[in-house]
Amino acid sequence: MMNFWKRHRAKKRLAKLRNEIKLCRHNDDDLLSQKQKEDLDALLLEMRETPAEEVDSRLDGYLSRFRKSVPPYRYQTIRGLLDLLLVVGAVAFGIRALFLQPFRIPTSSMQPTLFGIHYIDRETKVNPLLGKLPAPLEWLLFSTRRAQAQVQSPGELDPESFRTTGTLSDTTSFTIGNTRYRLPGDARKVIEYADLEAGRRYRTGDTLADGFVSMGDHLFVERWSIYLAPLKRGDVMVFTTDGLTAQGRKLSELSGFFYIKRLVGLPGDTLRIVNNVLEVKPAGEDQFRPIYEIAPIFEKLYSGKGGYQGHLSGMGDLIASPGQEYVVPKDHYFMMGDNSRFSLDSRFFGAVPRKNLVGKAWVAFWPFTRRWGLIDRVGPVDAPTGKPVKDMTFPVMYRQ
């Protein structure tokens, strides 16, 4: 009985060693010399024909010949880890290219559905946790950075002093009088929320900022369904600005290579705006209808609540004036921002070619706000939109 179990264990060890040699022979085929390959092939053949009663006595010899033929690589553990990281990276990039792509909202054009980088005043904030948690935890949960600065020495703003640095998020420094200040965000955003103005004289104690800067909603964009099913009015789409121009400049140079807007017009649709209501005459029909009658998702855009204000006329080059109509070309889509008062969209740069589409906004995964989860999951805040303020948004938006 003892001999049976001893032979059984030896056969298992032999099988394990054979598998290791086969794996080496396969994985390192491009690294092994011809002689090494021949030695391994001969060794595998001999191991396969080993009589059962001689397995135990030959195992050490087989292992010795294997190590002599293919000595272990230096830093083999590190090499294996690098191989694993390479495979994981390739899979991750493959998923990104074919299925999911992360995207950060940069501007306020889709508020209140999605938020870009924005300032939250400490006195008007609605999140009770902001300012009460450690700064790293606030960043982790709410993607916010504290923005606090008071004028330390009187003087004027030096307009040539702005410097923006950063990797994960921007920080901008500037000089007033003899003092240098640092606030989160790029120069344009800092100038906006700190109300900086060249030539203005600042006094000691003036508050430049006392609040938080949210670095914008982060999404996953799914890239497969646009090839499997027809697009619909109301889909929130990410697209490239390649080939699009506005105000005589390439859109990619003016404000970035990726845009996110809501699809409001399909190929063949005729569009117009009447009394701040976008009306659509679908291809093959002879009557205009308000877009919210065609696609119910637009009802919240016309609710007049939470920052939604419908689709405003008087801006851009297309459907800007009363009675002006636009027919969406074949294989093109008309895109508009939900915050239509302050959105650079198809009214300015025209319909977006099909080839520019990246995918549909799917899930907001960060920060953890009421918008977290599936896009368009929540309706507007139950409060009147009101009037816009100078930072191009509506105060009620920040009750989200």
N, C-alpha and C positions, 0 to 999 in steps of 0.2 A: 504493500500500500504506500509506504514512504517513497519508494522509487517512482511510483505513478505520479504522485504530486510533485516530486522533484523534476521529473521530465516535463510535466505540464507547465510548471513555472518557467523552465528553460525555453520551451517553445514560445511562450508569451514574450519573453525577453528577445528571442530571435525575431519574432514578428515585428516587435517594436523597433529593433535595430534596422531591419529591412525597410520598414516604412521611412525611417529617418534617412537612410541612404537614398531611397527613391525620391524623397522630397528634395534632398540636396542635388541629385542628378537632374531633376526637373527645373528647380528654381534657379540654379546657378549654371544652367547650360551655356549661357553666353560668357561665363567667367572661367569655366574649366578648360584645361588644355585637352588635346585629343587623347594623350596618354592617360590623364586622369579619368576621362570618360570611359576608356577601355578598361581600366582597372576596376572602376565601380561596376561596370556591366558584368565583368568576370566574377567579381565578388558576389553580386546578386544571384548570378546563376549558380555558383557553388553553394550559397546559403540555401537556395531553393531545393537543391538535391541532397542536402545533409541528412543522413539517416537519423531517425528519432533518438536512438540510443547514444549518438555522438554529439548531439546538440550542446549539452552542458559543457563538454570538454572543449568545444571549438569556439564558444562564444567570445572569450577574451581575445582569441587570435583574430577573429573577424573584426572586433572593435579596434584592435591595434592596427590592422591593415587599413581600415577605413580612415583612422586619424592620420596615419602615415601618408596615405594617398591624398587626402584633403585635410590639411592641418586647420584647426579652428582659426577663424579670422581674428585679428586684433580688434578690440572694441566691438565684438560681435553683438553684445547687448545693445549698444548705442546704434549700431547699424540696423538691428531688428526694429528698434523703436522708430528710427527714421523711415524705414520701409512702411511701418504701420501708419505713421503720420502722413506719408505720401499717399497711401491708399485712402485714408480718411479724408484728406484734402481733396483728392480727385473725386470722391463720392460727393463731398459737400459742394464742390464747384459744379458737378454734374446736376445735382438737385437744383442749385441756383439757376443754372442755365436752362433747364428743361421744365422745372416745376414751380419752385418758390423763389422769390427774390425779395430781400429786405429793402425797405424804402423809408426814408424819413421825410415828413412833411416840412418843407422849408418856410412857407409863407402862410398868410391868413386867408388865402383865396377860397378855401373850402370850409371855413368856419361857418356855423358851429358844428358841422358834421365831423370835421377833422381839424385839429389845431396845428399851426406851424409854430415857429419860435416866437414866444410872446412874453411880455412883462406882466407880472402880477404884483400889484401894489399891496403892501403889508396891511394897510387899513381897509382895503376892500376885498381881501381874499375871502373865499368861502370855505376853503379846506382848513378845518380846525387844527390839523397836525402840522401845517407849514410853520416853521419857526420854532417848533417845540421838540423836534427830533434832531439828532446829530446830523450835520450837513451831509455826510456820506449816505446815511439812510434816506434822507429826503431825495437825494439824487437817485438812489436805487429804486425807490417806490414811485416818485413823481417826476423824475427827470428834471428836477429844478436845481438851480444854483443860486446861492444868495447874492443879491446885488445891493450893496450898501456903500454909500460914499457921501461925505460932507466936505464942503470946501474948507481947506485948512489954512490957505493964505489967499488974500484978495488978489484979483487980477483978471485978465482976459484969457479966453480959450485960445490956444495956439492951434490953428487949423492944420498946420503941417506936422503936428506931433502925434497923429494917430498911428498906432502900430497894432496889428492883429496877429496873434500867435495861437497855436493850439493844435492838437491832434484829434482827440475825441470830440472836443468842443472848443469854440473860439473864446478867446479873451482879448479885449482891446484895452490898450493903455493910451493915455492922452495927458496933456499938461494944461493946467490952469494956474496962472501966476508962476510961482516957483515950485509948485507941487505936482507930482505925477500920480495919476489915479489909474486903477485897473477895475474893469467891470466885465461881466460875462457877456458874450455875444460878439458878432462882427461889428465893424465901425458904424455901418448904417443903422443897425438895431440899437446900439448904444446911444447914438446921436438922437434917435427917436424917443427912447424911453427916459433918457436923462435930460431931455429938452436942451441939448447943447446948441449954442449959437455963436458963430464967430463974431467978434466985435462987442459982444455983450460983456459987461463987467460983473464978475461974481464976487460976492461978499463972504467973509468968513462966517461959517455956520450954515450957509445955504445948503439945502439937501438936494443932491444930485439924484440919488436913488435910495429907496428904502423898501425893498421887496425881494422878488425872486424872478429869475428868468427860466421859463420852461423851454427845454430844447426841442420841443415838437413831438408830435405823435409818430411812433414807429410802427410800420405795417409789414405784413407779408403780402406780396402780390403774387397771385396764382397765374401761371402762364399757359395752362393747357386748355382751359375751357373755351378760349376765344377761337380755337381751331376745331372744337367739337360741336358747338352750338351757336346759333345766331346771337349777335349782340342785341341788347335791348336798351331802349331809352331809360335812363336812370342808372345805368351801370356806372360805377366810379372807376375810371380808367387811368392807368399810367401809360404815358407815351413819350417818345423822344421828340425833340424839337428839330431834328435834322431836316433841313430844307425849308423851315418855316421862318418868316420874317415879320417884324412889326416895327413900325416907325422907321422904316428904311434900314433896319439892322437885323442881322441874324439873331434869331431868338436864343440860340445857344450861347451867344456872346452877351446878350442883353440880360438874361436871367436864368441861365442854366440849361443843361442838356435833357433833364427829365422833368416832366410836368405831370400833375395829377388834376383831373377835372371830371365833371359828370357829363356823360354822353346825353345830349338833348336832341340831336338830329341824325337820323339814319340816311343812307344814300337814297336820293329821290324825294326826300321830305322838302316841303317848302315852309320856310320859317318866317315869322314876323313877331314883333313885340307891340302889343296894343295895351295902353294904360298899365304898363309895367307887368303885363302877362304875356308869357311866351306862348304863341299860338302855332299849331302845327297842322299842315295839310299833308297827310301821308301820301306816298306815291300811289297813284291810281284812284285817289279820292278827289272830290271837288269842293269840300268844305273844310274851313279852318276850325280847329277845336283847341281849347286851352289844354296845355300839355298835361295838367293834373287829371283831366278826364280820360286821357289816353293811357297814362302810366300813374297809378296811385301813389308811387313813391314820392312824386312831386307835391303831394298834398301838404307835406310838412314844410316844403320850401315856400308855400304860399300861406302858411298859418299865421304869419305876423307875430310869431312868438320865438323867444329864445335866440334872437339874432337873425332868423330867416326873414327875408324881405322880398322874395319872388325874384323875377328877372327884370332888371331895370333897363330902360332905353336911354338914348342920349350919349352912349359911349362907344368908341370904336368906329370902324368903317362899315361894318355889316349890320343889318337890322337895327341901325342906331336911330334913324329918324322915323316919324309916323308914316306908315304906308310902305316903307322899304321892305322888300321881300328878298329872300335868298333861297336858292335851290341847292341842296347838298349834292355835290357831284358823285358819280359812281365811285365806289371803293373809297369813299371819304366819310368822315364823321364830324359832326359839329359838337364842340366841347365847350362847356361853360362852368365857371366856379359857382359854388353855392352862395358865397359871399359876393354876389354879382356886382355890387357897388364898387368893389375894390379887387376885381379879378382881371388879369391880363389873359384873355381867352380867345376863342375863335371869332369873336366880334372884332378883334384886332388883327389876328394872323390867319384867319380863314379856317376852313375845314382841315382836319388831320387825315393824311393818307393812311390807309389800312396797314401799310408796311411799317408805319411808325409805332403801332400799338405794341406795348410790352405785355400787358395783362390787366386783370381786374384786381382792384384792392379787395382783400379778402378778410384779414383779421388785423386789428390793432392789438399788438402784443405788449406795448410799453408806451407810456407809463400806465399805472393802475388808476384810471379815472372812470367816470361813468361811460366813457367811450370805449373802454376795454372790451375786446371780443369782436364778434362779427361786425363788419361795416354796416351802417344803417340799422343797427340793432335797436337803438333808442330813438325816441321822438324828441321834439324840442322841449326845453324848459318852459314850464307854464308861467311865463311872464312876457309882457309886451316887448317887442323888439326895440321900440323907441327910436331915438336919433343917434346917428354915428358921432363919434368923437374924433379928435385930431389924429389918433394913431390908427385910423382907418378901420376901426371895428366898433362894435356896439357894446356898451358896458354890460348888458345882460348876458353876453356871451360868456363872461368870466364867472357866471354862476353854474357853469357846466360841471 
